[in-house]
Amino acid sequence: MQKEKYIYAKHLIGKSFTTSLFVWLTMVSLDFAVSFVSELENLSDSHNFLSLLMTTLLEQPHKGLQYLETSMLIGTLIALTLFNQQGNLIFLRSLGFSPAKIVLISGIGPLFLSFSLLALDEFVFIDLTNSVEIDQRASGVSESDQKAYEWQLNDQNLIGIQDLGTDELAGVQLIEFNKAGLVIRAEQFAAGSLENNQLSLQPIAGSSAETEIFPFYKTRPLNKKSLERSSLLSLLEIKKSYTSPEVLSELRLIQSAVYTKIFLPISVIGIIFFAGSLMFGLVRSGGIGRQVIFGIFFGLIFDLTKDLFVASFLIYQWPIILAHTLPILGLILAGWIGYRRL
């Protein structure tokens, strides 16, 4: 009896692993096709067809991580459906496997696949994406890009400068707001200097205004795209340089990116556990198409819920770790209640 349990459990794990991998590769391929078609409008002398093809192809593995949860869910549901069509699901129940245990066993394969893809992303995929970005900067930077401003908001002042490479700056712009958020001043300064996070601005020649000093932190504000393209080790290293109270918002963004990577495998098993409680009855009566539709729909809802939690916790400055753990805990609790009703 124990040998039969082991054989069937091993078969279910293998089927859910291969099915989830196939679903993930399919979603990545579809996204690649759409991305490449949209990139074709950027054809130029410096970006020919082959270079655009290679650029899109190298960026795709890292971009594919956004489909990880949905593809693992769909793969598990399809595997359970195929397992049931072969009569194995009923046999597992007769061996004493509960619905929750069957779903958790089927989730081992996608969980292992998630860890594997995250490890590849940490050491391979992100480096490929960053190498593409470096090549683009080296070969295709336009004059307008070189003159782009770097903006930083401090208190009620929005300051834009053209170069952070040296302490001597040129073309500095200052926009000042009142407490109501209305612009009360917009001025351009001829030059400026940055020392000890203090920006000294010199007025344009002929002006009677005096030199003004504003706080300005040389560490550039981070954005979601740059954080997504950073490995976990890089994020932990970057986090060490964001310790002062003045850059608390950037620190919270880094913490959110770190927790996203850490809790992603747990999120995968959580969404499979909950969806299994809803779909176990349908697995016995529904086809593969129903599982795919449900997986896409539920995966989309879960992603939107997570993004809403993270955005809300960032805005109201609540503990950001709760924004990543509460949705998962909610899934596990709801799944446990659902299994008790089966």
Summary of the structure (lengths in Angstrom):
residues: 342
radius of gyration: 25.9
end to end distance: 24.6
largest distance: 93.4
contacts: 1033
relative contact order: 0.11
helix: 68%
strand: 12%
